Amino acid sequence: MATGYRFVVRQCETDGKTTRLRVANEGVAPIYRDAWFAVGSVRSATSLRGLLPGEEWSIEIPAAPMPDGSDVQIISDCILPQQTIEFAFFNEE
């Protein structure tokens, strides 16, 4: 049974300076703490905290990722350094 948020990156694109993500919450609840998508240590200005189930947002990060998106992550001040917030990555091009 689903018990929380489930973030899915539906699209990821970059112009070499800014990364744009289209992100959905396919879970059954929002995340209750601030968390941000980031490229390396550069995070977006938009927290995922208000992304409700069934909603989709466009998020910009002022950084360019590796071509395979491997350096895109979700970061939060509320988790330990060794912890991660998982998400699915389905790039629809």
PDB file of N, CA, C and O in Angstrom, chain B, residues numbered from 101:
ATOM      1  N   MET B 101       0.847  -1.181   0.000  1.00  0.00           N
ATOM      2  CA  MET B 101       0.000   0.000   0.000  1.00  0.00           C
ATOM      3  C   MET B 101       0.894   1.246   0.000  1.00  0.00           C
ATOM      4  O   MET B 101       1.866   1.325   0.750  1.00  0.00           O
ATOM      5  N   ALA B 102       0.553   2.201  -0.840  1.00  0.00           N
ATOM      6  CA  ALA B 102       1.302   3.445  -0.897  1.00  0.00           C
ATOM      7  C   ALA B 102       1.042   4.260   0.370  1.00  0.00           C
ATOM      8  O   ALA B 102      -0.101   4.380   0.811  1.00  0.00           O
ATOM      9  N   THR B 103       2.083   4.808   0.940  1.00  0.00           N
ATOM     10  CA  THR B 103       1.922   5.525   2.204  1.00  0.00           C
ATOM     11  C   THR B 103       2.527   6.919   2.204  1.00  0.00           C
ATOM     12  O   THR B 103       2.579   7.546   3.262  1.00  0.00           O
ATOM     13  N   GLY B 104       2.987   7.434   1.069  1.00  0.00           N
ATOM     14  CA  GLY B 104       3.609   8.748   1.089  1.00  0.00           C
ATOM     15  C   GLY B 104       3.791   9.328  -0.294  1.00  0.00           C
ATOM     16  O   GLY B 104       3.085   8.977  -1.239  1.00  0.00           O
ATOM     17  N   TYR B 105       4.760  10.228  -0.390  1.00  0.00           N
ATOM     18  CA  TYR B 105       5.041  10.880  -1.664  1.00  0.00           C
ATOM     19  C   TYR B 105       5.808   9.926  -2.587  1.00  0.00           C
ATOM     20  O   TYR B 105       6.456   8.983  -2.132  1.00  0.00           O
ATOM     21  N   ARG B 106       5.719  10.193  -3.877  1.00  0.00           N
ATOM     22  CA  ARG B 106       6.507   9.482  -4.888  1.00  0.00           C
ATOM     23  C   ARG B 106       6.799  10.480  -5.992  1.00  0.00           C
ATOM     24  O   ARG B 106       5.954  10.738  -6.849  1.00  0.00           O
ATOM     25  N   PHE B 107       8.003  11.041  -5.964  1.00  0.00           N
ATOM     26  CA  PHE B 107       8.384  12.040  -6.948  1.00  0.00           C
ATOM     27  C   PHE B 107       8.878  11.366  -8.217  1.00  0.00           C
ATOM     28  O   PHE B 107       9.659  10.416  -8.176  1.00  0.00           O
ATOM     29  N   VAL B 108       8.402  11.884  -9.351  1.00  0.00           N
ATOM     30  CA  VAL B 108       8.801  11.370 -10.655  1.00  0.00           C
ATOM     31  C   VAL B 108       9.228  12.540 -11.520  1.00  0.00           C
ATOM     32  O   VAL B 108       8.461  13.482 -11.723  1.00  0.00           O
ATOM     33  N   VAL B 109      10.460  12.483 -12.035  1.00  0.00           N
ATOM     34  CA  VAL B 109      10.931  13.471 -13.001  1.00  0.00           C
ATOM     35  C   VAL B 109      10.462  12.992 -14.368  1.00  0.00           C
ATOM     36  O   VAL B 109      10.912  11.958 -14.860  1.00  0.00           O
ATOM     37  N   ARG B 110       9.565  13.740 -14.970  1.00  0.00           N
ATOM     38  CA  ARG B 110       9.016  13.344 -16.264  1.00  0.00           C
ATOM     39  C   ARG B 110       9.793  13.930 -17.429  1.00  0.00           C
ATOM     40  O   ARG B 110       9.749  13.407 -18.543  1.00  0.00           O
ATOM     41  N   GLN B 111      10.507  15.021 -17.166  1.00  0.00           N
ATOM     42  CA  GLN B 111      11.318  15.620 -18.222  1.00  0.00           C
ATOM     43  C   GLN B 111      12.478  16.367 -17.590  1.00  0.00           C
ATOM     44  O   GLN B 111      12.328  17.015 -16.554  1.00  0.00           O
ATOM     45  N   CYS B 112      13.628  16.268 -18.223  1.00  0.00           N
ATOM     46  CA  CYS B 112      14.824  16.973 -17.769  1.00  0.00           C
ATOM     47  C   CYS B 112      15.514  17.524 -19.002  1.00  0.00           C
ATOM     48  O   CYS B 112      15.834  16.780 -19.930  1.00  0.00           O
ATOM     49  N   GLU B 113      15.744  18.832 -19.010  1.00  0.00           N
ATOM     50  CA  GLU B 113      16.452  19.444 -20.127  1.00  0.00           C
ATOM     51  C   GLU B 113      17.337  20.563 -19.609  1.00  0.00           C
ATOM     52  O   GLU B 113      17.082  21.139 -18.552  1.00  0.00           O
ATOM     53  N   THR B 114      18.379  20.859 -20.369  1.00  0.00           N
ATOM     54  CA  THR B 114      19.293  21.925 -19.985  1.00  0.00           C
ATOM     55  C   THR B 114      19.730  22.697 -21.214  1.00  0.00           C
ATOM     56  O   THR B 114      19.796  22.157 -22.319  1.00  0.00           O
ATOM     57  N   ASP B 115      20.025  23.964 -21.003  1.00  0.00           N
ATOM     58  CA  ASP B 115      20.595  24.782 -22.068  1.00  0.00           C
ATOM     59  C   ASP B 115      22.078  25.022 -21.809  1.00  0.00           C
ATOM     60  O   ASP B 115      22.699  25.866 -22.454  1.00  0.00           O
ATOM     61  N   GLY B 116      22.641  24.275 -20.863  1.00  0.00           N
ATOM     62  CA  GLY B 116      24.043  24.436 -20.507  1.00  0.00           C
ATOM     63  C   GLY B 116      24.254  25.379 -19.331  1.00  0.00           C
ATOM     64  O   GLY B 116      25.345  25.424 -18.762  1.00  0.00           O
ATOM     65  N   LYS B 117      23.222  26.132 -18.963  1.00  0.00           N
ATOM     66  CA  LYS B 117      23.310  27.056 -17.833  1.00  0.00           C
ATOM     67  C   LYS B 117      22.238  26.782 -16.783  1.00  0.00           C
ATOM     68  O   LYS B 117      22.473  26.953 -15.587  1.00  0.00           O
ATOM     69  N   THR B 118      21.071  26.360 -17.234  1.00  0.00           N
ATOM     70  CA  THR B 118      19.937  26.098 -16.339  1.00  0.00           C
ATOM     71  C   THR B 118      19.354  24.728 -16.659  1.00  0.00           C
ATOM     72  O   THR B 118      19.240  24.347 -17.824  1.00  0.00           O
ATOM     73  N   THR B 119      18.991  23.999 -15.623  1.00  0.00           N
ATOM     74  CA  THR B 119      18.324  22.715 -15.784  1.00  0.00           C
ATOM     75  C   THR B 119      16.857  22.898 -15.463  1.00  0.00           C
ATOM     76  O   THR B 119      16.506  23.484 -14.439  1.00  0.00           O
ATOM     77  N   ARG B 120      15.997  22.395 -16.339  1.00  0.00           N
ATOM     78  CA  ARG B 120      14.556  22.471 -16.135  1.00  0.00           C
ATOM     79  C   ARG B 120      14.015  21.056 -15.961  1.00  0.00           C
ATOM     80  O   ARG B 120      14.271  20.174 -16.781  1.00  0.00           O
ATOM     81  N   LEU B 121      13.267  20.857 -14.887  1.00  0.00           N
ATOM     82  CA  LEU B 121      12.659  19.564 -14.604  1.00  0.00           C
ATOM     83  C   LEU B 121      11.150  19.708 -14.610  1.00  0.00           C
ATOM     84  O   LEU B 121      10.619  20.727 -14.169  1.00  0.00           O
ATOM     85  N   ARG B 122      10.459  18.698 -15.105  1.00  0.00           N
ATOM     86  CA  ARG B 122       9.017  18.583 -14.941  1.00  0.00           C
ATOM     87  C   ARG B 122       8.816  17.437 -13.964  1.00  0.00           C
ATOM     88  O   ARG B 122       9.118  16.284 -14.271  1.00  0.00           O
ATOM     89  N   VAL B 123       8.300  17.767 -12.776  1.00  0.00           N
ATOM     90  CA  VAL B 123       8.237  16.833 -11.658  1.00  0.00           C
ATOM     91  C   VAL B 123       6.793  16.629 -11.220  1.00  0.00           C
ATOM     92  O   VAL B 123       6.022  17.585 -11.125  1.00  0.00           O
ATOM     93  N   ALA B 124       6.433  15.373 -10.952  1.00  0.00           N
ATOM     94  CA  ALA B 124       5.092  15.047 -10.460  1.00  0.00           C
ATOM     95  C   ALA B 124       5.201  14.306  -9.135  1.00  0.00           C
ATOM     96  O   ALA B 124       6.201  13.645  -8.856  1.00  0.00           O
ATOM     97  N   ASN B 125       4.163  14.426  -8.331  1.00  0.00           N
ATOM     98  CA  ASN B 125       4.038  13.625  -7.115  1.00  0.00           C
ATOM     99  C   ASN B 125       2.966  12.579  -7.399  1.00  0.00           C
ATOM    100  O   ASN B 125       1.775  12.890  -7.414  1.00  0.00           O
ATOM    101  N   GLU B 126       3.391  11.345  -7.624  1.00  0.00           N
ATOM    102  CA  GLU B 126       2.459  10.257  -7.917  1.00  0.00           C
ATOM    103  C   GLU B 126       2.117   9.448  -6.664  1.00  0.00           C
ATOM    104  O   GLU B 126       1.536   8.366  -6.760  1.00  0.00           O
ATOM    105  N   GLY B 127       2.469   9.962  -5.516  1.00  0.00           N
ATOM    106  CA  GLY B 127       2.169   9.282  -4.260  1.00  0.00           C
ATOM    107  C   GLY B 127       0.788   9.633  -3.748  1.00  0.00           C
ATOM    108  O   GLY B 127      -0.060  10.130  -4.489  1.00  0.00           O
ATOM    109  N   VAL B 128       0.577   9.366  -2.466  1.00  0.00           N
ATOM    110  CA  VAL B 128      -0.724   9.627  -1.842  1.00  0.00           C
ATOM    111  C   VAL B 128      -0.651  10.732  -0.783  1.00  0.00           C
ATOM    112  O   VAL B 128      -1.644  11.015  -0.113  1.00  0.00           O
ATOM    113  N   ALA B 129       0.526  11.358  -0.632  1.00  0.00           N
ATOM    114  CA  ALA B 129       0.700  12.414   0.359  1.00  0.00           C
ATOM    115  C   ALA B 129       1.808  13.354  -0.101  1.00  0.00           C
ATOM    116  O   ALA B 129       2.648  12.970  -0.916  1.00  0.00           O
ATOM    117  N   PRO B 130       1.817  14.578   0.413  1.00  0.00           N
ATOM    118  CA  PRO B 130       2.941  15.478   0.129  1.00  0.00           C
ATOM    119  C   PRO B 130       4.114  15.153   1.042  1.00  0.00           C
ATOM    120  O   PRO B 130       3.970  14.412   2.015  1.00  0.00           O
ATOM    121  N   ILE B 131       5.272  15.713   0.721  1.00  0.00           N
ATOM    122  CA  ILE B 131       6.398  15.624   1.652  1.00  0.00           C
ATOM    123  C   ILE B 131       6.181  16.738   2.677  1.00  0.00           C
ATOM    124  O   ILE B 131       5.773  17.841   2.312  1.00  0.00           O
ATOM    125  N   TYR B 132       6.446  16.465   3.940  1.00  0.00           N
ATOM    126  CA  TYR B 132       6.108  17.405   5.003  1.00  0.00           C
ATOM    127  C   TYR B 132       7.268  18.277   5.461  1.00  0.00           C
ATOM    128  O   TYR B 132       7.096  19.121   6.341  1.00  0.00           O
ATOM    129  N   ARG B 133       8.432  18.087   4.885  1.00  0.00           N
ATOM    130  CA  ARG B 133       9.600  18.930   5.182  1.00  0.00           C
ATOM    131  C   ARG B 133      10.086  19.549   3.882  1.00  0.00           C
ATOM    132  O   ARG B 133       9.788  19.043   2.800  1.00  0.00           O
ATOM    133  N   ASP B 134      10.834  20.642   3.982  1.00  0.00           N
ATOM    134  CA  ASP B 134      11.406  21.243   2.782  1.00  0.00           C
ATOM    135  C   ASP B 134      12.442  20.322   2.175  1.00  0.00           C
ATOM    136  O   ASP B 134      13.286  19.765   2.877  1.00  0.00           O
ATOM    137  N   ALA B 135      12.369  20.168   0.869  1.00  0.00           N
ATOM    138  CA  ALA B 135      13.333  19.390   0.094  1.00  0.00           C
ATOM    139  C   ALA B 135      13.377  20.009  -1.289  1.00  0.00           C
ATOM    140  O   ALA B 135      12.360  20.488  -1.790  1.00  0.00           O
ATOM    141  N   TRP B 136      14.544  20.003  -1.907  1.00  0.00           N
ATOM    142  CA  TRP B 136      14.735  20.668  -3.180  1.00  0.00           C
ATOM    143  C   TRP B 136      15.441  19.746  -4.160  1.00  0.00           C
ATOM    144  O   TRP B 136      16.307  18.964  -3.767  1.00  0.00           O
ATOM    145  N   PHE B 137      15.073  19.832  -5.434  1.00  0.00           N
ATOM    146  CA  PHE B 137      15.889  19.192  -6.456  1.00  0.00           C
ATOM    147  C   PHE B 137      17.153  20.012  -6.593  1.00  0.00           C
ATOM    148  O   PHE B 137      17.129  21.237  -6.479  1.00  0.00           O
ATOM    149  N   ALA B 138      18.255  19.329  -6.840  1.00  0.00           N
ATOM    150  CA  ALA B 138      19.553  19.989  -6.958  1.00  0.00           C
ATOM    151  C   ALA B 138      20.391  19.296  -8.023  1.00  0.00           C
ATOM    152  O   ALA B 138      20.202  18.117  -8.323  1.00  0.00           O
ATOM    153  N   VAL B 139      21.306  20.049  -8.576  1.00  0.00           N
ATOM    154  CA  VAL B 139      22.349  19.510  -9.441  1.00  0.00           C
ATOM    155  C   VAL B 139      23.638  19.719  -8.672  1.00  0.00           C
ATOM    156  O   VAL B 139      24.078  20.851  -8.473  1.00  0.00           O
ATOM    157  N   GLY B 140      24.243  18.615  -8.239  1.00  0.00           N
ATOM    158  CA  GLY B 140      25.374  18.733  -7.326  1.00  0.00           C
ATOM    159  C   GLY B 140      24.893  19.398  -6.048  1.00  0.00           C
ATOM    160  O   GLY B 140      23.959  18.908  -5.413  1.00  0.00           O
ATOM    161  N   SER B 141      25.509  20.499  -5.661  1.00  0.00           N
ATOM    162  CA  SER B 141      25.095  21.207  -4.446  1.00  0.00           C
ATOM    163  C   SER B 141      24.242  22.436  -4.745  1.00  0.00           C
ATOM    164  O   SER B 141      23.846  23.144  -3.819  1.00  0.00           O
ATOM    165  N   VAL B 142      23.953  22.704  -6.017  1.00  0.00           N
ATOM    166  CA  VAL B 142      23.131  23.861  -6.397  1.00  0.00           C
ATOM    167  C   VAL B 142      21.675  23.433  -6.428  1.00  0.00           C
ATOM    168  O   VAL B 142      21.277  22.596  -7.239  1.00  0.00           O
ATOM    169  N   ARG B 143      20.883  24.017  -5.533  1.00  0.00           N
ATOM    170  CA  ARG B 143      19.489  23.590  -5.446  1.00  0.00           C
ATOM    171  C   ARG B 143      18.554  24.609  -6.079  1.00  0.00           C
ATOM    172  O   ARG B 143      18.908  25.773  -6.264  1.00  0.00           O
ATOM    173  N   SER B 144      17.359  24.147  -6.403  1.00  0.00           N
ATOM    174  CA  SER B 144      16.327  25.023  -6.962  1.00  0.00           C
ATOM    175  C   SER B 144      15.819  25.959  -5.879  1.00  0.00           C
ATOM    176  O   SER B 144      16.039  25.723  -4.692  1.00  0.00           O
ATOM    177  N   ALA B 145      15.149  27.009  -6.285  1.00  0.00           N
ATOM    178  CA  ALA B 145      14.536  27.925  -5.329  1.00  0.00           C
ATOM    179  C   ALA B 145      13.193  27.386  -4.845  1.00  0.00           C
ATOM    180  O   ALA B 145      12.647  27.878  -3.857  1.00  0.00           O
ATOM    181  N   THR B 146      12.656  26.373  -5.538  1.00  0.00           N
ATOM    182  CA  THR B 146      11.335  25.835  -5.242  1.00  0.00           C
ATOM    183  C   THR B 146      11.435  24.567  -4.415  1.00  0.00           C
ATOM    184  O   THR B 146      12.031  23.582  -4.849  1.00  0.00           O
ATOM    185  N   SER B 147      10.849  24.590  -3.217  1.00  0.00           N
ATOM    186  CA  SER B 147      10.808  23.404  -2.375  1.00  0.00           C
ATOM    187  C   SER B 147       9.699  22.477  -2.867  1.00  0.00           C
ATOM    188  O   SER B 147       8.679  22.932  -3.383  1.00  0.00           O
ATOM    189  N   LEU B 148       9.909  21.185  -2.701  1.00  0.00           N
ATOM    190  CA  LEU B 148       8.904  20.186  -3.064  1.00  0.00           C
ATOM    191  C   LEU B 148       7.804  20.069  -2.004  1.00  0.00           C
ATOM    192  O   LEU B 148       6.841  19.325  -2.190  1.00  0.00           O
ATOM    193  N   ARG B 149       7.942  20.786  -0.917  1.00  0.00           N
ATOM    194  CA  ARG B 149       7.019  20.661   0.215  1.00  0.00           C
ATOM    195  C   ARG B 149       5.551  20.840  -0.165  1.00  0.00           C
ATOM    196  O   ARG B 149       4.695  20.170   0.412  1.00  0.00           O
ATOM    197  N   GLY B 150       5.238  21.699  -1.091  1.00  0.00           N
ATOM    198  CA  GLY B 150       3.843  21.957  -1.442  1.00  0.00           C
ATOM    199  C   GLY B 150       3.325  21.169  -2.627  1.00  0.00           C
ATOM    200  O   GLY B 150       2.190  21.380  -3.055  1.00  0.00           O
ATOM    201  N   LEU B 151       4.133  20.258  -3.171  1.00  0.00           N
ATOM    202  CA  LEU B 151       3.712  19.481  -4.336  1.00  0.00           C
ATOM    203  C   LEU B 151       2.768  18.364  -3.888  1.00  0.00           C
ATOM    204  O   LEU B 151       3.194  17.370  -3.299  1.00  0.00           O
ATOM    205  N   LEU B 152       1.491  18.547  -4.176  1.00  0.00           N
ATOM    206  CA  LEU B 152       0.464  17.619  -3.716  1.00  0.00           C
ATOM    207  C   LEU B 152       0.337  16.418  -4.644  1.00  0.00           C
ATOM    208  O   LEU B 152       0.740  16.493  -5.805  1.00  0.00           O
ATOM    209  N   PRO B 153      -0.213  15.321  -4.156  1.00  0.00           N
ATOM    210  CA  PRO B 153      -0.439  14.155  -5.010  1.00  0.00           C
ATOM    211  C   PRO B 153      -1.269  14.523  -6.247  1.00  0.00           C
ATOM    212  O   PRO B 153      -2.272  15.231  -6.155  1.00  0.00           O
ATOM    213  N   GLY B 154      -0.824  14.027  -7.396  1.00  0.00           N
ATOM    214  CA  GLY B 154      -1.510  14.315  -8.648  1.00  0.00           C
ATOM    215  C   GLY B 154      -1.086  15.607  -9.315  1.00  0.00           C
ATOM    216  O   GLY B 154      -1.489  15.871 -10.448  1.00  0.00           O
ATOM    217  N   GLU B 155      -0.287  16.415  -8.648  1.00  0.00           N
ATOM    218  CA  GLU B 155       0.177  17.672  -9.226  1.00  0.00           C
ATOM    219  C   GLU B 155       1.508  17.484  -9.946  1.00  0.00           C
ATOM    220  O   GLU B 155       2.237  16.519  -9.715  1.00  0.00           O
ATOM    221  N   GLU B 156       1.795  18.434 -10.819  1.00  0.00           N
ATOM    222  CA  GLU B 156       3.047  18.439 -11.573  1.00  0.00           C
ATOM    223  C   GLU B 156       3.569  19.871 -11.619  1.00  0.00           C
ATOM    224  O   GLU B 156       2.808  20.798 -11.897  1.00  0.00           O
ATOM    225  N   TRP B 157       4.845  20.056 -11.353  1.00  0.00           N
ATOM    226  CA  TRP B 157       5.464  21.375 -11.360  1.00  0.00           C
ATOM    227  C   TRP B 157       6.639  21.401 -12.310  1.00  0.00           C
ATOM    228  O   TRP B 157       7.258  20.374 -12.589  1.00  0.00           O
ATOM    229  N   SER B 158       6.942  22.602 -12.808  1.00  0.00           N
ATOM    230  CA  SER B 158       8.190  22.849 -13.519  1.00  0.00           C
ATOM    231  C   SER B 158       9.151  23.477 -12.520  1.00  0.00           C
ATOM    232  O   SER B 158       8.798  24.428 -11.823  1.00  0.00           O
ATOM    233  N   ILE B 159      10.349  22.950 -12.454  1.00  0.00           N
ATOM    234  CA  ILE B 159      11.350  23.419 -11.500  1.00  0.00           C
ATOM    235  C   ILE B 159      12.626  23.756 -12.253  1.00  0.00           C
ATOM    236  O   ILE B 159      13.071  22.987 -13.104  1.00  0.00           O
ATOM    237  N   GLU B 160      13.215  24.909 -11.939  1.00  0.00           N
ATOM    238  CA  GLU B 160      14.463  25.316 -12.563  1.00  0.00           C
ATOM    239  C   GLU B 160      15.591  25.307 -11.546  1.00  0.00           C
ATOM    240  O   GLU B 160      15.425  25.722 -10.399  1.00  0.00           O
ATOM    241  N   ILE B 161      16.733  24.826 -11.992  1.00  0.00           N
ATOM    242  CA  ILE B 161      17.941  24.805 -11.161  1.00  0.00           C
ATOM    243  C   ILE B 161      19.024  25.538 -11.947  1.00  0.00           C
ATOM    244  O   ILE B 161      19.292  25.174 -13.092  1.00  0.00           O
ATOM    245  N   PRO B 162      19.655  26.559 -11.365  1.00  0.00           N
ATOM    246  CA  PRO B 162      20.660  27.321 -12.102  1.00  0.00           C
ATOM    247  C   PRO B 162      21.990  26.567 -12.210  1.00  0.00           C
ATOM    248  O   PRO B 162      23.023  27.043 -11.740  1.00  0.00           O
ATOM    249  N   ALA B 163      21.951  25.397 -12.829  1.00  0.00           N
ATOM    250  CA  ALA B 163      23.145  24.571 -13.037  1.00  0.00           C
ATOM    251  C   ALA B 163      22.825  23.564 -14.135  1.00  0.00           C
ATOM    252  O   ALA B 163      21.662  23.243 -14.378  1.00  0.00           O
ATOM    253  N   ALA B 164      23.851  23.079 -14.784  1.00  0.00           N
ATOM    254  CA  ALA B 164      23.661  22.109 -15.871  1.00  0.00           C
ATOM    255  C   ALA B 164      24.092  20.722 -15.410  1.00  0.00           C
ATOM    256  O   ALA B 164      25.179  20.575 -14.850  1.00  0.00           O
ATOM    257  N   PRO B 165      23.252  19.685 -15.637  1.00  0.00           N
ATOM    258  CA  PRO B 165      23.607  18.329 -15.212  1.00  0.00           C
ATOM    259  C   PRO B 165      24.485  17.604 -16.225  1.00  0.00           C
ATOM    260  O   PRO B 165      24.703  18.081 -17.338  1.00  0.00           O
ATOM    261  N   MET B 166      24.972  16.468 -15.824  1.00  0.00           N
ATOM    262  CA  MET B 166      25.626  15.570 -16.755  1.00  0.00           C
ATOM    263  C   MET B 166      24.564  15.115 -17.750  1.00  0.00           C
ATOM    264  O   MET B 166      23.381  15.109 -17.408  1.00  0.00           O
ATOM    265  N   PRO B 167      24.943  14.734 -18.968  1.00  0.00           N
ATOM    266  CA  PRO B 167      23.952  14.342 -19.970  1.00  0.00           C
ATOM    267  C   PRO B 167      23.019  13.215 -19.529  1.00  0.00           C
ATOM    268  O   PRO B 167      21.879  13.154 -19.990  1.00  0.00           O
ATOM    269  N   ASP B 168      23.472  12.329 -18.651  1.00  0.00           N
ATOM    270  CA  ASP B 168      22.614  11.223 -18.218  1.00  0.00           C
ATOM    271  C   ASP B 168      21.787  11.561 -16.979  1.00  0.00           C
ATOM    272  O   ASP B 168      21.048  10.708 -16.488  1.00  0.00           O
ATOM    273  N   GLY B 169      21.894  12.786 -16.465  1.00  0.00           N
ATOM    274  CA  GLY B 169      21.115  13.198 -15.306  1.00  0.00           C
ATOM    275  C   GLY B 169      21.580  12.609 -13.988  1.00  0.00           C
ATOM    276  O   GLY B 169      20.874  12.711 -12.986  1.00  0.00           O
ATOM    277  N   SER B 170      22.765  11.991 -13.969  1.00  0.00           N
ATOM    278  CA  SER B 170      23.219  11.283 -12.776  1.00  0.00           C
ATOM    279  C   SER B 170      23.515  12.200 -11.589  1.00  0.00           C
ATOM    280  O   SER B 170      23.581  11.730 -10.453  1.00  0.00           O
ATOM    281  N   ASP B 171      23.694  13.486 -11.833  1.00  0.00           N
ATOM    282  CA  ASP B 171      23.985  14.384 -10.716  1.00  0.00           C
ATOM    283  C   ASP B 171      22.754  15.140 -10.224  1.00  0.00           C
ATOM    284  O   ASP B 171      22.880  16.034  -9.388  1.00  0.00           O
ATOM    285  N   VAL B 172      21.565  14.801 -10.727  1.00  0.00           N
ATOM    286  CA  VAL B 172      20.323  15.375 -10.212  1.00  0.00           C
ATOM    287  C   VAL B 172      19.934  14.590  -8.962  1.00  0.00           C
ATOM    288  O   VAL B 172      19.927  13.359  -8.960  1.00  0.00           O
ATOM    289  N   GLN B 173      19.612  15.325  -7.902  1.00  0.00           N
ATOM    290  CA  GLN B 173      19.262  14.692  -6.634  1.00  0.00           C
ATOM    291  C   GLN B 173      18.250  15.544  -5.894  1.00  0.00           C
ATOM    292  O   GLN B 173      17.994  16.686  -6.275  1.00  0.00           O
ATOM    293  N   ILE B 174      17.675  14.992  -4.840  1.00  0.00           N
ATOM    294  CA  ILE B 174      16.828  15.754  -3.933  1.00  0.00           C
ATOM    295  C   ILE B 174      17.603  15.914  -2.635  1.00  0.00           C
ATOM    296  O   ILE B 174      18.087  14.938  -2.062  1.00  0.00           O
ATOM    297  N   ILE B 175      17.715  17.159  -2.177  1.00  0.00           N
ATOM    298  CA  ILE B 175      18.434  17.424  -0.929  1.00  0.00           C
ATOM    299  C   ILE B 175      17.490  18.069   0.082  1.00  0.00           C
ATOM    300  O   ILE B 175      16.513  18.721  -0.284  1.00  0.00           O
ATOM    301  N   SER B 176      17.806  17.871   1.363  1.00  0.00           N
ATOM    302  CA  SER B 176      17.010  18.445   2.442  1.00  0.00           C
ATOM    303  C   SER B 176      17.906  18.665   3.652  1.00  0.00           C
ATOM    304  O   SER B 176      18.819  17.883   3.918  1.00  0.00           O
ATOM    305  N   ASP B 177      17.634  19.730   4.370  1.00  0.00           N
ATOM    306  CA  ASP B 177      18.359  20.008   5.608  1.00  0.00           C
ATOM    307  C   ASP B 177      17.875  19.113   6.743  1.00  0.00           C
ATOM    308  O   ASP B 177      18.462  19.115   7.825  1.00  0.00           O
ATOM    309  N   CYS B 178      16.807  18.344   6.505  1.00  0.00           N
ATOM    310  CA  CYS B 178      16.175  17.533   7.548  1.00  0.00           C
ATOM    311  C   CYS B 178      16.583  16.070   7.514  1.00  0.00           C
ATOM    312  O   CYS B 178      16.029  15.260   8.258  1.00  0.00           O
ATOM    313  N   ILE B 179      17.542  15.714   6.664  1.00  0.00           N
ATOM    314  CA  ILE B 179      18.002  14.328   6.621  1.00  0.00           C
ATOM    315  C   ILE B 179      19.498  14.278   6.918  1.00  0.00           C
ATOM    316  O   ILE B 179      20.202  15.280   6.790  1.00  0.00           O
ATOM    317  N   LEU B 180      19.962  13.123   7.307  1.00  0.00           N
ATOM    318  CA  LEU B 180      21.379  12.942   7.600  1.00  0.00           C
ATOM    319  C   LEU B 180      22.183  12.904   6.303  1.00  0.00           C
ATOM    320  O   LEU B 180      21.635  12.563   5.255  1.00  0.00           O
ATOM    321  N   PRO B 181      23.476  13.247   6.354  1.00  0.00           N
ATOM    322  CA  PRO B 181      24.300  13.268   5.141  1.00  0.00           C
ATOM    323  C   PRO B 181      24.316  11.945   4.374  1.00  0.00           C
ATOM    324  O   PRO B 181      24.426  11.953   3.148  1.00  0.00           O
ATOM    325  N   GLN B 182      24.211  10.827   5.059  1.00  0.00           N
ATOM    326  CA  GLN B 182      24.250   9.528   4.375  1.00  0.00           C
ATOM    327  C   GLN B 182      22.884   9.091   3.851  1.00  0.00           C
ATOM    328  O   GLN B 182      22.790   8.066   3.176  1.00  0.00           O
ATOM    329  N   GLN B 183      21.827   9.844   4.148  1.00  0.00           N
ATOM    330  CA  GLN B 183      20.489   9.504   3.678  1.00  0.00           C
ATOM    331  C   GLN B 183      20.211  10.157   2.325  1.00  0.00           C
ATOM    332  O   GLN B 183      20.821  11.164   1.966  1.00  0.00           O
ATOM    333  N   THR B 184      19.280   9.562   1.585  1.00  0.00           N
ATOM    334  CA  THR B 184      18.852  10.136   0.311  1.00  0.00           C
ATOM    335  C   THR B 184      17.333  10.102   0.225  1.00  0.00           C
ATOM    336  O   THR B 184      16.676   9.290   0.876  1.00  0.00           O
ATOM    337  N   ILE B 185      16.798  10.988  -0.578  1.00  0.00           N
ATOM    338  CA  ILE B 185      15.376  10.986  -0.895  1.00  0.00           C
ATOM    339  C   ILE B 185      15.281  10.466  -2.323  1.00  0.00           C
ATOM    340  O   ILE B 185      15.785  11.088  -3.258  1.00  0.00           O
ATOM    341  N   GLU B 186      14.636   9.331  -2.476  1.00  0.00           N
ATOM    342  CA  GLU B 186      14.576   8.686  -3.783  1.00  0.00           C
ATOM    343  C   GLU B 186      13.504   9.307  -4.665  1.00  0.00           C
ATOM    344  O   GLU B 186      12.530   9.885  -4.183  1.00  0.00           O
ATOM    345  N   PHE B 187      13.709   9.171  -5.974  1.00  0.00           N
ATOM    346  CA  PHE B 187      12.736   9.611  -6.965  1.00  0.00           C
ATOM    347  C   PHE B 187      12.930   8.786  -8.218  1.00  0.00           C
ATOM    348  O   PHE B 187      13.994   8.208  -8.441  1.00  0.00           O
ATOM    349  N   ALA B 188      11.886   8.735  -9.038  1.00  0.00           N
ATOM    350  CA  ALA B 188      11.954   8.017 -10.310  1.00  0.00           C
ATOM    351  C   ALA B 188      12.305   9.028 -11.406  1.00  0.00           C
ATOM    352  O   ALA B 188      11.979  10.211 -11.304  1.00  0.00           O
ATOM    353  N   PHE B 189      12.968   8.543 -12.446  1.00  0.00           N
ATOM    354  CA  PHE B 189      13.421   9.410 -13.528  1.00  0.00           C
ATOM    355  C   PHE B 189      12.935   8.816 -14.846  1.00  0.00           C
ATOM    356  O   PHE B 189      13.505   7.846 -15.345  1.00  0.00           O
ATOM    357  N   PHE B 190      11.882   9.400 -15.405  1.00  0.00           N
ATOM    358  CA  PHE B 190      11.337   8.967 -16.699  1.00  0.00           C
ATOM    359  C   PHE B 190      11.359  10.163 -17.628  1.00  0.00           C
ATOM    360  O   PHE B 190      10.390  10.921 -17.686  1.00  0.00           O
ATOM    361  N   ASN B 191      12.440  10.342 -18.350  1.00  0.00           N
ATOM    362  CA  ASN B 191      12.603  11.488 -19.238  1.00  0.00           C
ATOM    363  C   ASN B 191      11.802  11.263 -20.510  1.00  0.00           C
ATOM    364  O   ASN B 191      12.122  10.381 -21.307  1.00  0.00           O
ATOM    365  N   GLU B 192      10.755  12.067 -20.699  1.00  0.00           N
ATOM    366  CA  GLU B 192       9.922  11.980 -21.909  1.00  0.00           C
ATOM    367  C   GLU B 192      10.427  13.007 -22.913  1.00  0.00           C
ATOM    368  O   GLU B 192      10.187  14.203 -22.746  1.00  0.00           O
ATOM    369  N   GLU B 193      11.110  12.564 -23.932  1.00  0.00           N
ATOM    370  CA  GLU B 193      11.643  13.512 -24.915  1.00  0.00           C
ATOM    371  C   GLU B 193      10.871  13.451 -26.189  1.00  0.00           C
ATOM    372  O   GLU B 193      11.177  14.180 -27.133  1.00  0.00           O
TER     373      GLU B 193
END
